[in-house]
Amino acid sequence: MRILGIDTSTSAATAAILNDEKLEAEIFLNHKMQHSIILFPMLEKLLKMLELKIQDIDAVAVSGGPGSFTGLRIGVSAAKGIAQGGSKKFVAVSSLDAIAFQQVGFDGIICPILDGLRDNVYTRLFSWQGGELFNLYDYDALHIDELLKKISERNDRIMFCGDAVKIHRERIQDRLGERAIFAPLSTTMPRAASIAELGKIKLDKGVEDDIYTYSPIYIRKPQAEREYERKLGVCND
């Protein structure tokens, strides 16, 4: 099986092609958030470098969030279009799961954090157990101080990763001291290779998503929608 992986959930745009034996190619660009402009040229470049056609792809795995609302819509729409147009399998993978998956073998708690604006973060806690990645809590969106309060009650070492690390690193270190570990720059952002591999794991288990009913993991409503609801007096966020 050959899988195309796509992630546009953060400031980085990334695409990869993975088969049953190896990661064939990956492009990762974290320069300007112009996903609508660069995504399809990126995909065309991948196929050209590997001397493949879109017909050679068997499945599409895409980041389903949480993350940038606009970025998620672009990536998911592209993945659905490719899957539908070529009658390919479609599967979504959380960007938080992908980042945690990249911290393979870490023996403490893995805490990916993605920027939710206004000192809020999207997060979920994980741990590696017996060579498998386990979820310890459900997806959540909360203030960074609230997250650190919850985490400080644990005695584990904690690996932080994700685009919100650069925003809150000093606050994390002040609160947790030496218990706080930070992922290398090469693994701190979600990568399409991880999306593709996690997608393959799901597909191998017979799990697929429906292109007609699937929607991204937003956790919170878009900022514009929340502001509009505040004006109407119906927003509790």
C-alpha positions as CSV (number, residue, x, y, z in Angstrom):
1,M,0.0,0.0,0.0
2,R,1.3,3.5,-0.9
3,I,0.0,6.3,1.3
4,L,0.1,10.0,0.7
5,G,0.3,12.0,4.0
6,I,-0.7,15.7,4.3
7,D,-0.4,18.1,7.2
8,T,-1.4,21.8,7.1
9,S,-2.5,22.1,10.7
10,T,0.2,24.5,11.8
11,S,2.4,27.1,10.2
12,A,4.3,24.3,8.5
13,A,3.0,22.6,5.3
14,T,4.3,19.1,4.9
15,A,3.6,16.1,2.6
16,A,5.0,12.6,2.4
17,I,4.6,9.3,0.5
18,L,5.1,6.1,2.4
19,N,4.8,2.5,1.3
20,D,4.8,-0.8,3.2
21,E,8.5,-0.9,3.3
22,K,9.8,2.6,3.7
23,L,9.3,6.4,3.7
24,E,9.8,7.2,0.1
25,A,9.8,11.0,0.3
26,E,8.8,14.0,2.4
27,I,8.7,17.7,1.9
28,F,8.5,20.0,5.0
29,L,8.2,23.8,4.6
30,N,7.8,26.1,7.6
31,H,8.3,29.5,6.1
32,K,5.1,31.4,5.4
33,M,1.6,30.1,6.1
34,Q,0.5,30.0,2.4
35,H,-0.9,26.5,2.4
36,S,-3.5,27.2,-0.2
37,I,-0.7,28.3,-2.6
38,I,2.0,25.8,-1.9
39,L,0.2,22.5,-1.1
40,F,-0.6,21.3,-4.6
41,P,2.8,22.3,-6.1
42,M,4.3,20.4,-3.2
43,L,2.3,17.3,-4.0
44,E,3.1,17.5,-7.7
45,K,6.8,17.8,-6.7
46,L,6.7,14.7,-4.6
47,L,5.1,12.6,-7.3
48,K,7.5,13.9,-9.9
49,M,10.6,13.1,-7.8
50,L,9.4,9.6,-7.2
51,E,8.3,9.1,-10.9
52,L,4.8,8.4,-9.7
53,K,1.3,9.4,-10.8
54,I,-1.6,10.1,-8.5
55,Q,-3.1,6.8,-9.7
56,D,-0.2,5.1,-7.9
57,I,-1.4,6.3,-4.5
58,D,-3.7,3.9,-2.7
59,A,-4.7,6.0,0.3
60,V,-4.6,9.5,1.7
61,A,-3.9,10.3,5.3
62,V,-4.4,13.9,6.5
63,S,-4.0,15.8,9.7
64,G,-7.5,16.3,11.2
65,G,-6.4,18.8,13.9
66,P,-6.5,20.4,16.2
67,G,-4.7,23.4,14.8
68,S,-5.2,26.3,12.5
69,F,-8.8,26.4,11.3
70,T,-7.9,27.7,7.9
71,G,-5.0,25.3,7.5
72,L,-7.1,22.3,8.5
73,R,-9.8,23.2,6.0
74,I,-7.2,23.4,3.2
75,G,-5.5,20.1,4.0
76,V,-8.7,18.1,4.7
77,S,-10.4,19.5,1.6
78,A,-7.4,18.6,-0.6
79,A,-7.2,15.1,0.9
80,K,-10.9,14.5,0.4
81,G,-10.7,15.7,-3.2
82,I,-7.8,13.4,-4.0
83,A,-9.4,10.4,-2.3
84,Q,-12.8,11.0,-3.9
85,G,-11.4,11.7,-7.4
86,G,-9.3,8.5,-7.4
87,S,-11.6,6.3,-5.3
88,K,-8.8,6.0,-2.7
89,K,-9.0,5.2,1.0
90,F,-9.2,8.2,3.3
91,V,-8.1,8.4,6.9
92,A,-7.6,11.3,9.3
93,V,-5.0,11.5,12.1
94,S,-4.7,14.0,14.9
95,S,-1.8,16.5,14.7
96,L,-1.3,16.0,18.4
97,D,-1.0,12.2,17.9
98,A,1.5,12.7,15.1
99,I,3.7,15.0,17.3
100,A,3.6,12.5,20.2
101,F,4.4,9.6,17.8
102,Q,7.6,11.4,16.8
103,Q,8.9,11.3,20.4
104,V,9.2,7.5,20.2
105,G,10.6,5.7,23.2
106,F,10.5,8.7,25.6
107,D,9.9,7.1,29.1
108,G,7.9,9.9,30.6
109,I,4.7,11.8,29.7
110,I,4.6,13.4,26.3
111,C,2.7,16.7,26.1
112,P,2.2,18.2,22.6
113,I,0.9,21.7,22.7
114,L,-0.4,23.7,19.8
115,D,-1.1,27.4,19.9
116,G,-4.7,28.2,20.5
117,L,-4.1,32.0,20.8
118,R,-4.5,34.1,24.0
119,D,-2.3,31.8,26.0
120,N,-4.6,28.8,25.3
121,V,-3.2,25.6,23.9
122,Y,-4.6,22.5,22.3
123,T,-3.2,19.4,24.0
124,R,-3.4,15.8,24.9
125,L,-1.1,13.7,27.1
126,F,0.5,10.5,25.9
127,S,3.0,7.8,27.0
128,W,4.9,5.0,25.3
129,Q,4.1,1.7,26.9
130,G,5.4,-1.6,25.5
131,G,6.4,0.0,22.2
132,E,2.9,1.5,21.7
133,L,1.7,5.1,22.0
134,F,-1.2,5.4,24.5
135,N,-3.5,8.4,25.1
136,L,-3.8,9.4,28.8
137,Y,-6.4,12.1,28.4
138,D,-8.8,13.3,25.7
139,Y,-8.1,16.2,23.4
140,D,-8.5,19.5,25.2
141,A,-8.2,23.3,24.8
142,L,-7.2,25.2,27.9
143,H,-5.1,28.0,29.3
144,I,-1.4,27.1,29.6
145,D,-1.5,27.9,33.3
146,E,-4.3,25.5,33.8
147,L,-2.4,22.8,31.9
148,L,0.7,23.3,33.9
149,K,-1.3,23.1,37.2
150,K,-2.7,19.7,36.2
151,I,0.7,18.5,35.1
152,S,2.5,19.7,38.2
153,E,0.5,17.2,40.2
154,R,2.3,14.3,38.5
155,N,5.8,13.2,39.3
156,D,6.8,12.1,35.8
157,R,9.3,13.8,33.5
158,I,7.3,15.6,30.8
159,M,8.3,16.1,27.1
160,F,6.9,19.2,25.6
161,C,6.6,19.5,21.8
162,G,4.5,21.5,19.3
163,D,4.4,25.1,18.0
164,A,3.3,26.5,21.3
165,V,6.6,25.5,23.0
166,K,8.4,28.6,21.6
167,I,5.7,30.8,23.1
168,H,5.5,29.2,26.6
169,R,8.9,27.6,27.1
170,E,10.0,30.0,29.8
171,R,6.7,29.6,31.7
172,I,7.0,25.9,31.5
173,Q,10.6,25.9,32.8
174,D,9.7,28.2,35.7
175,R,6.8,25.9,36.8
176,L,8.3,22.5,36.2
177,G,12.0,23.0,36.4
178,E,14.1,20.0,35.5
179,R,11.0,17.8,35.0
180,A,10.4,19.7,31.7
181,I,12.1,18.2,28.7
182,F,11.8,19.8,25.2
183,A,11.7,17.9,22.0
184,P,14.3,18.5,19.3
185,L,13.4,21.0,16.6
186,S,13.3,18.2,14.0
187,T,10.4,16.5,15.9
188,T,8.5,19.3,17.6
189,M,6.2,20.0,14.7
190,P,3.7,17.5,13.1
191,R,5.3,15.8,10.0
192,A,3.4,14.3,7.1
193,A,5.6,11.1,7.4
194,S,4.1,10.5,10.9
195,I,0.6,11.3,9.6
196,A,1.1,8.7,6.8
197,E,2.5,6.1,9.2
198,L,-0.3,6.5,11.8
199,G,-2.8,6.4,8.9
200,K,-1.3,3.1,7.7
201,I,-1.6,1.7,11.2
202,K,-5.3,2.6,11.2
203,L,-5.9,1.3,7.7
204,D,-4.1,-2.0,8.6
205,K,-6.7,-2.4,11.4
206,G,-9.5,-1.8,8.9
207,V,-10.3,1.8,10.1
208,E,-11.2,4.4,7.5
209,D,-13.0,7.8,7.6
210,D,-15.9,8.8,5.5
211,I,-15.0,11.7,3.1
212,Y,-18.6,12.8,3.1
213,T,-19.1,13.0,6.9
214,Y,-15.6,13.6,8.4
215,S,-14.9,17.0,9.8
216,P,-11.6,18.2,11.6
217,I,-11.0,18.2,15.3
218,Y,-11.5,21.8,16.1
219,I,-12.1,21.5,19.9
220,R,-12.9,25.2,19.9
221,K,-15.0,27.3,17.5
222,P,-13.1,29.6,15.1
223,Q,-12.2,33.0,16.6
224,A,-14.4,34.9,14.2
225,E,-17.4,32.7,15.2
226,R,-16.7,33.2,18.9
227,E,-16.5,36.9,18.5
228,Y,-19.7,37.0,16.6
229,E,-21.5,35.0,19.3
230,R,-20.1,37.3,22.0
231,K,-21.8,40.2,20.2
232,L,-25.0,38.3,20.2
233,G,-24.5,37.4,23.9
234,V,-24.6,33.7,23.3
235,C,-20.9,32.7,23.6
236,N,-19.7,31.1,26.9
237,D,-16.0,30.9,25.8
